[in-house]
Amino acid sequence: MLITFVKMHHPSWNPLFEQYEFDLEQLYTDNCERYPPKECVFNAFKIDVKEIKICLIAQDPFHNPGEAMGLCFSVSKECKIPPSLQNIFKELQIEYDNKFTFTHGDLTNWMTREKMFLLNASLTVKRNQPASDMGVWMEFTNDAINFLSENNENCVFVLLGNFAKNKKKFIKKTSRVIEGVHPSPLSARNGFFNSGIFKKIEEKVGKINWQN
């Protein structure tokens, strides 16, 4: 399987991408509707490995039409903010006394301005089928976590929930890991809210502008 990765990722990721071959054309023409759009699959990798301050890991893209955009927890500005992201915003408002106002769910500024690597373990998903493409991407994204860990010792890895915590074994410097409860509606009230997770991140990386 082969695809030319022209302008689909930052050159600093080349040593990783050169180890893999993906055929997005084939993946997106197997009679299953997939998200995000093909041109957005590698959006998270458009940031320089050396500049990344924070790596936030989630499971896979949102699986409803029009939502996924290649960045974990993020949705296009036209979409309703999903519950997990609503809870992330709610916790930020708790920790920072409503300093930030969130009117949409697009986290692109977190990547471009604050240098966050917003990684889904699966880069694509079939419509209404969570984790449906995990087997396609798991080895690659595990290697991406390891590659980032080996090439950026200052990055802080934020692991929310058991799925993300299982990625800890791919991180070289565990002193740069922050673990917490997942922000989903099922678990947020069991330790995510009032956890101070975002201030814990700032203690390690310095001040962050969380406005999206």
N, C-alpha and C positions, 0 to 999 in steps of 0.2 A: 504494500500500500504506500502511495507516495503523494505528497503535496508540497508545493513550493511555498516556503514560509516568508515570502516577500512582504516586508512591512507588517507582519502579523505579530512580531515580538521584538523586544529590544535586543540588539546584537550581543549584549552581555550574557544572554541565555543560550547563545549558539552552541557551546560545548554540550549542553543538555539536549537541545533539539536535534543536533547532528546524530544522536544515538537512536532516534526514532523516525519512523515513517508513518504518516497518517494520510488516508485518502478521504477527505471531507466530502468530496463529490459523491463517492460511493456511500458514505455514511448517511448523507442527506437525501439519497434517492432510493431508499429501501422500502418505500411505501409507508413509512412512519413519519408523522409530523414531529419535528425535534426543535428544541430550544437550547441556547439562544440562536439568533440568526447566524448563519455560517460564518459571516465576516466578523462576528463578535466572540467566537469561541476562545480565542487566545488574548482577549482584552487585558486580562490581569497581568500578562507577561510583557506589557508595553513599558514597564518601569525598569530602570537600571537596577540590576541585582545589588550593586554596591550602595545604592541610595535608599534601599528599603529600610524603614524604621520598624514597621510592625507587619507581621504576617498573621492574618485572621483566616482560619480554616473552617469551612463548612462542608456539608455532604455533597449536595448537587444543586443545579439551578432550579429556580421555581418552574413548575411544570404546567402553568396555565398560559394561554396565548398572550403574547405581547409583554410579558413580564421580564424574563431573563435577559441579561445584557452582558454576560461574561464576567461579572464581578460578584462575589458571594454576598448574599443578603441584599443586593442592590436590584432595583427595578427602574424601568424608564419613568420619566417624570409624569407621563400621562396615566400611569397605573395607580390603582389604589395601593397604599402602603400595606404590605403583608404583615400578619400578626407578629412574627418574630422580630421584624425590623421595627414595628411599632413599640415593642417592648425594649429594644435597644435604645430607641429615642427616649422612651419614658425613663429608663435608668439614667441616661445622660442628663435629663431634666432634673431628676432627683439629686444627682451628685453635684450639679452645677447651678442649682437654684433657678431653674428655668432661664438660664443665660442664653440657651440656643433654642431656635424655633425651627421646627421641621415641617415643611409644607409638601414635600415630595420624598420619594425613596431612592433617588439617584445618588449613589455614593462616589461618582467619578472624581469629585474634588478630594475625597479622602485618599484616592490613589495618586492623583497628579500633584496636589498641593501638599499633602501630609505624608506622602511616600508610603502608603499602605499597600501591601500585597494581599488582595482580596481573593483567595483561592478556594474554589470548589474542588473537592476530591474527584468528582466526575465533572468534566467540562461540558457535557451535553446530557440531555434527558429527553425521553419520549413524552409526548403530550399525556398528561394525567397518569404517568407511570413513574413515581419516584424511584430513584436508584436504578433505573432501567439500563443505563449505559455505564454503570460503574465498572464493569469488567473491561470496557474499552480503554478506560483512562487510569485505573488505579495504580498500575506500575509506574506510569509516567508522572503522575502527580506526587506519588511517594518519592520518586527520584528528584522531583522539583523541590520538595521540602528539604531533602538531604543536600541538594546542590546549593540552595540558599543558605543553609546552615553552615556549609563548608566555606562559602565564599563571602559571607557577611556575618562576622562574629558579634556585631552590635545589634542585629535584628532581634526584636522581641516577638516570640511566638505566642499567640493568644488562642488557647484551646478551650472552647466552650462546649460542654457536654461530652458524653462518653465516646462518641464517634471521633471527635477531634482529639480527645486525650489519647486515643490509641495511636496517634501519629507522633507521639513524643519519642518513640524509639528511633525515629529518623532525624532527630535533632541532636546535633553534636554537643552543644553547650546548654545543658538543661537549666543552668542558672538564669537563662534568658527566657524561660517558659513561665507563663501565667495561665493557670487553669481556673475554670469557673463553670457554673451551671449554664446550660443552654437557655437561650431566651425564648424558647417556644412557649405557647400558652399552657402547655401541660406541665412545664417545669419552672417557669420564670418565678413563680411565687414560692418555690422551694429552694431559694438561695441565689437567684440572679438579681432580683430587686433588692436594693439597699446593700449590695455586695461591695460597692466601691471599686468595681473592676476597672473602670476607666481611669480613675485616679491612681490605681496600682500601675497601670500602663504608663502614665505620665511620670511616675516615680522612677521608672527605668529609662524612658526615652526623652524626657523633658516635655515642655508644654506642647499640647496639640490643640489645634482649632477644629473642634468636632462639628462645626456648622457644615452642612452638606451642600 
